[in-house]
Amino acid sequence: MSKIYYVYMLASKSRMLYIGMTSDLLKRTWQHREKVVDGYAEKFNIYRLVYFEETNDVMAAIEREKQLKNWRRCKKEMLIELKNPTWEDLSVGWTA
């Protein structure tokens, strides 16, 4: 059985963005919401999961994370809005 890796985007209520990669999306979104790890997302209250992709190739996930981080903001917003036009929190109801 292969492992699944996720590239994800979080947003604050004011739509500041954070992009990350993980093998446990449920746990990682919980960590952001509960501010378990200090950093950019915690500092700016960025915890709403608004977009994610999955792959079973860790190197592809790392490369995709880097690619998304280098995109202009408008391109990131378009990607989010293709799958989540209202920017709803996709992790609502999840528990870790």
mmCIF file of the C-alpha atoms, coordinates in Angstrom:
data_MODEL
# 
_entry.id   MODEL 
# 
loop_
_atom_site.group_PDB 
_atom_site.id 
_atom_site.type_symbol 
_atom_site.label_atom_id 
_atom_site.label_alt_id 
_atom_site.label_comp_id 
_atom_site.label_asym_id 
_atom_site.label_entity_id 
_atom_site.label_seq_id 
_atom_site.pdbx_PDB_ins_code 
_atom_site.Cartn_x 
_atom_site.Cartn_y 
_atom_site.Cartn_z 
_atom_site.occupancy 
_atom_site.B_iso_or_equiv 
_atom_site.pdbx_formal_charge 
_atom_site.auth_seq_id 
_atom_site.auth_comp_id 
_atom_site.auth_asym_id 
_atom_site.auth_atom_id 
_atom_site.pdbx_PDB_model_num 
ATOM 1  C CA . MET A 1 1  ? 0.000   0.000  0.000  1.00 0.00 ? 1  MET A CA 1 
ATOM 2  C CA . SER A 1 2  ? 1.471   3.353  -1.003 1.00 0.00 ? 2  SER A CA 1 
ATOM 3  C CA . LYS A 1 3  ? 1.502   6.436  1.177  1.00 0.00 ? 3  LYS A CA 1 
ATOM 4  C CA . ILE A 1 4  ? -0.470  9.528  0.189  1.00 0.00 ? 4  ILE A CA 1 
ATOM 5  C CA . TYR A 1 5  ? 1.051   13.008 0.341  1.00 0.00 ? 5  TYR A CA 1 
ATOM 6  C CA . TYR A 1 6  ? -0.881  16.257 0.287  1.00 0.00 ? 6  TYR A CA 1 
ATOM 7  C CA . VAL A 1 7  ? -0.029  19.718 -0.929 1.00 0.00 ? 7  VAL A CA 1 
ATOM 8  C CA . TYR A 1 8  ? -2.418  22.154 0.682  1.00 0.00 ? 8  TYR A CA 1 
ATOM 9  C CA . MET A 1 9  ? -3.319  25.808 0.985  1.00 0.00 ? 9  MET A CA 1 
ATOM 10 C CA . LEU A 1 10 ? -4.649  27.422 4.102  1.00 0.00 ? 10 LEU A CA 1 
ATOM 11 C CA . ALA A 1 11 ? -6.226  30.864 4.324  1.00 0.00 ? 11 ALA A CA 1 
ATOM 12 C CA . SER A 1 12 ? -6.974  33.298 7.093  1.00 0.00 ? 12 SER A CA 1 
ATOM 13 C CA . LYS A 1 13 ? -10.331 35.040 7.257  1.00 0.00 ? 13 LYS A CA 1 
ATOM 14 C CA . SER A 1 14 ? -8.686  37.976 5.466  1.00 0.00 ? 14 SER A CA 1 
ATOM 15 C CA . ARG A 1 15 ? -7.399  35.501 2.833  1.00 0.00 ? 15 ARG A CA 1 
ATOM 16 C CA . MET A 1 16 ? -3.701  35.499 3.688  1.00 0.00 ? 16 MET A CA 1 
ATOM 17 C CA . LEU A 1 17 ? -2.317  32.256 2.284  1.00 0.00 ? 17 LEU A CA 1 
ATOM 18 C CA . TYR A 1 18 ? -0.033  29.497 3.524  1.00 0.00 ? 18 TYR A CA 1 
ATOM 19 C CA . ILE A 1 19 ? 1.134   26.550 1.394  1.00 0.00 ? 19 ILE A CA 1 
ATOM 20 C CA . GLY A 1 20 ? 2.454   23.314 2.835  1.00 0.00 ? 20 GLY A CA 1 
ATOM 21 C CA . MET A 1 21 ? 2.991   19.601 2.262  1.00 0.00 ? 21 MET A CA 1 
ATOM 22 C CA . THR A 1 22 ? 2.199   16.685 4.583  1.00 0.00 ? 22 THR A CA 1 
ATOM 23 C CA . SER A 1 23 ? 1.495   12.976 4.675  1.00 0.00 ? 23 SER A CA 1 
ATOM 24 C CA . ASP A 1 24 ? -1.267  13.431 7.269  1.00 0.00 ? 24 ASP A CA 1 
ATOM 25 C CA . LEU A 1 25 ? -3.628  16.218 6.224  1.00 0.00 ? 25 LEU A CA 1 
ATOM 26 C CA . LEU A 1 26 ? -6.047  15.653 9.106  1.00 0.00 ? 26 LEU A CA 1 
ATOM 27 C CA . LYS A 1 27 ? -3.319  15.931 11.731 1.00 0.00 ? 27 LYS A CA 1 
ATOM 28 C CA . ARG A 1 28 ? -1.596  18.860 10.021 1.00 0.00 ? 28 ARG A CA 1 
ATOM 29 C CA . THR A 1 29 ? -4.783  20.934 9.693  1.00 0.00 ? 29 THR A CA 1 
ATOM 30 C CA . TRP A 1 30 ? -5.516  20.238 13.362 1.00 0.00 ? 30 TRP A CA 1 
ATOM 31 C CA . GLN A 1 31 ? -1.999  21.435 14.263 1.00 0.00 ? 31 GLN A CA 1 
ATOM 32 C CA . HIS A 1 32 ? -2.556  24.678 12.356 1.00 0.00 ? 32 HIS A CA 1 
ATOM 33 C CA . ARG A 1 33 ? -5.996  25.240 13.907 1.00 0.00 ? 33 ARG A CA 1 
ATOM 34 C CA . GLU A 1 34 ? -4.710  24.584 17.434 1.00 0.00 ? 34 GLU A CA 1 
ATOM 35 C CA . LYS A 1 35 ? -1.497  26.586 16.828 1.00 0.00 ? 35 LYS A CA 1 
ATOM 36 C CA . VAL A 1 36 ? 0.667   23.673 17.938 1.00 0.00 ? 36 VAL A CA 1 
ATOM 37 C CA . VAL A 1 37 ? 3.617   24.740 15.766 1.00 0.00 ? 37 VAL A CA 1 
ATOM 38 C CA . ASP A 1 38 ? 5.033   28.261 15.883 1.00 0.00 ? 38 ASP A CA 1 
ATOM 39 C CA . GLY A 1 39 ? 5.471   30.012 12.566 1.00 0.00 ? 39 GLY A CA 1 
ATOM 40 C CA . TYR A 1 40 ? 3.909   32.091 9.829  1.00 0.00 ? 40 TYR A CA 1 
ATOM 41 C CA . ALA A 1 41 ? 0.511   30.364 9.845  1.00 0.00 ? 41 ALA A CA 1 
ATOM 42 C CA . GLU A 1 42 ? 0.246   30.549 13.624 1.00 0.00 ? 42 GLU A CA 1 
ATOM 43 C CA . LYS A 1 43 ? 1.378   34.170 13.743 1.00 0.00 ? 43 LYS A CA 1 
ATOM 44 C CA . PHE A 1 44 ? -1.212  35.332 11.211 1.00 0.00 ? 44 PHE A CA 1 
ATOM 45 C CA . ASN A 1 45 ? -4.057  32.990 12.287 1.00 0.00 ? 45 ASN A CA 1 
ATOM 46 C CA . ILE A 1 46 ? -4.047  31.031 9.024  1.00 0.00 ? 46 ILE A CA 1 
ATOM 47 C CA . TYR A 1 47 ? -5.830  27.731 9.555  1.00 0.00 ? 47 TYR A CA 1 
ATOM 48 C CA . ARG A 1 48 ? -8.751  27.359 7.119  1.00 0.00 ? 48 ARG A CA 1 
ATOM 49 C CA . LEU A 1 49 ? -8.070  24.560 4.601  1.00 0.00 ? 49 LEU A CA 1 
ATOM 50 C CA . VAL A 1 50 ? -9.209  25.984 1.261  1.00 0.00 ? 50 VAL A CA 1 
ATOM 51 C CA . TYR A 1 51 ? -7.393  23.721 -1.222 1.00 0.00 ? 51 TYR A CA 1 
ATOM 52 C CA . PHE A 1 52 ? -5.477  20.457 -1.395 1.00 0.00 ? 52 PHE A CA 1 
ATOM 53 C CA . GLU A 1 53 ? -4.070  17.979 -3.887 1.00 0.00 ? 53 GLU A CA 1 
ATOM 54 C CA . GLU A 1 54 ? -2.884  14.444 -3.261 1.00 0.00 ? 54 GLU A CA 1 
ATOM 55 C CA . THR A 1 55 ? -0.222  12.208 -4.761 1.00 0.00 ? 55 THR A CA 1 
ATOM 56 C CA . ASN A 1 56 ? 1.576   9.004  -3.809 1.00 0.00 ? 56 ASN A CA 1 
ATOM 57 C CA . ASP A 1 57 ? 4.935   10.446 -4.930 1.00 0.00 ? 57 ASP A CA 1 
ATOM 58 C CA . VAL A 1 58 ? 6.721   12.386 -2.182 1.00 0.00 ? 58 VAL A CA 1 
ATOM 59 C CA . MET A 1 59 ? 9.087   14.082 -4.623 1.00 0.00 ? 59 MET A CA 1 
ATOM 60 C CA . ALA A 1 60 ? 6.156   15.225 -6.769 1.00 0.00 ? 60 ALA A CA 1 
ATOM 61 C CA . ALA A 1 61 ? 4.501   16.682 -3.662 1.00 0.00 ? 61 ALA A CA 1 
ATOM 62 C CA . ILE A 1 62 ? 7.661   18.574 -2.697 1.00 0.00 ? 62 ILE A CA 1 
ATOM 63 C CA . GLU A 1 63 ? 8.061   19.938 -6.220 1.00 0.00 ? 63 GLU A CA 1 
ATOM 64 C CA . ARG A 1 64 ? 4.392   20.944 -6.423 1.00 0.00 ? 64 ARG A CA 1 
ATOM 65 C CA . GLU A 1 65 ? 4.642   22.775 -3.088 1.00 0.00 ? 65 GLU A CA 1 
ATOM 66 C CA . LYS A 1 66 ? 7.645   24.714 -4.397 1.00 0.00 ? 66 LYS A CA 1 
ATOM 67 C CA . GLN A 1 67 ? 5.854   25.442 -7.661 1.00 0.00 ? 67 GLN A CA 1 
ATOM 68 C CA . LEU A 1 68 ? 2.747   26.809 -5.924 1.00 0.00 ? 68 LEU A CA 1 
ATOM 69 C CA . LYS A 1 69 ? 4.834   28.946 -3.572 1.00 0.00 ? 69 LYS A CA 1 
ATOM 70 C CA . ASN A 1 70 ? 6.443   30.591 -6.602 1.00 0.00 ? 70 ASN A CA 1 
ATOM 71 C CA . TRP A 1 71 ? 3.152   31.413 -8.308 1.00 0.00 ? 71 TRP A CA 1 
ATOM 72 C CA . ARG A 1 72 ? 1.704   34.909 -8.229 1.00 0.00 ? 72 ARG A CA 1 
ATOM 73 C CA . ARG A 1 73 ? -1.138  35.387 -5.810 1.00 0.00 ? 73 ARG A CA 1 
ATOM 74 C CA . CYS A 1 74 ? -3.766  35.761 -8.539 1.00 0.00 ? 74 CYS A CA 1 
ATOM 75 C CA . LYS A 1 75 ? -2.852  32.346 -9.961 1.00 0.00 ? 75 LYS A CA 1 
ATOM 76 C CA . LYS A 1 76 ? -3.127  30.731 -6.505 1.00 0.00 ? 76 LYS A CA 1 
ATOM 77 C CA . GLU A 1 77 ? -6.540  32.340 -6.032 1.00 0.00 ? 77 GLU A CA 1 
ATOM 78 C CA . MET A 1 78 ? -7.714  31.022 -9.398 1.00 0.00 ? 78 MET A CA 1 
ATOM 79 C CA . LEU A 1 79 ? -6.622  27.501 -8.438 1.00 0.00 ? 79 LEU A CA 1 
ATOM 80 C CA . ILE A 1 80 ? -8.502  27.686 -5.139 1.00 0.00 ? 80 ILE A CA 1 
ATOM 81 C CA . GLU A 1 81 ? -11.626 29.096 -6.774 1.00 0.00 ? 81 GLU A CA 1 
ATOM 82 C CA . LEU A 1 82 ? -11.741 26.336 -9.408 1.00 0.00 ? 82 LEU A CA 1 
ATOM 83 C CA . LYS A 1 83 ? -12.424 23.758 -6.676 1.00 0.00 ? 83 LYS A CA 1 
ATOM 84 C CA . ASN A 1 84 ? -13.639 25.941 -3.810 1.00 0.00 ? 84 ASN A CA 1 
ATOM 85 C CA . PRO A 1 85 ? -15.215 29.154 -5.161 1.00 0.00 ? 85 PRO A CA 1 
ATOM 86 C CA . THR A 1 86 ? -16.498 30.298 -1.749 1.00 0.00 ? 86 THR A CA 1 
ATOM 87 C CA . TRP A 1 87 ? -13.209 29.595 0.063  1.00 0.00 ? 87 TRP A CA 1 
ATOM 88 C CA . GLU A 1 88 ? -15.043 27.458 2.614  1.00 0.00 ? 88 GLU A CA 1 
ATOM 89 C CA . ASP A 1 89 ? -12.987 25.587 5.203  1.00 0.00 ? 89 ASP A CA 1 
ATOM 90 C CA . LEU A 1 90 ? -12.727 22.070 3.786  1.00 0.00 ? 90 LEU A CA 1 
ATOM 91 C CA . SER A 1 91 ? -11.601 20.682 7.150  1.00 0.00 ? 91 SER A CA 1 
ATOM 92 C CA . VAL A 1 92 ? -14.785 21.621 9.040  1.00 0.00 ? 92 VAL A CA 1 
ATOM 93 C CA . GLY A 1 93 ? -16.019 18.578 10.894 1.00 0.00 ? 93 GLY A CA 1 
ATOM 94 C CA . TRP A 1 94 ? -12.681 16.755 10.780 1.00 0.00 ? 94 TRP A CA 1 
ATOM 95 C CA . THR A 1 95 ? -11.204 15.597 14.066 1.00 0.00 ? 95 THR A CA 1 
ATOM 96 C CA . ALA A 1 96 ? -7.683  14.468 14.849 1.00 0.00 ? 96 ALA A CA 1 
# 
